[in-house]
């Protein structure tokens, strides 16, 4: 094992999905908002609703 200062990937990629960017730290006016963000609770509710309607003609 050589230590030449090169970088090696040792794990999976970590990505973040930003929801909002504020003017200050956690407070202030919203500078940017993600229009494609779906609240996890809303997503789960839609999954349950579609599963319930699966057997309805």
Secondary structure by P-SEA (a helix, b strand, c coil): ccccbbbbbcccbbbbbbcccccccccccccccccccccaaaaaaaaaaaaaacccc
